[in-house]
């Protein structure tokens, strides 16, 4: 879901071709990557323990 939204925003930025659209896509990606994803990963690690750690070793964050 996050990857789809980032790609959609990047596509809109390319179509519009203006700096604010590029900047908003980059800011959105940064907030997701450095705030939301780590928060969710901590929650999942607490909830699922070793099973989640094994999953993280096999699958990258942004696929």
Beta strands, then each sheet from edge to edge (+ up, - down):
end
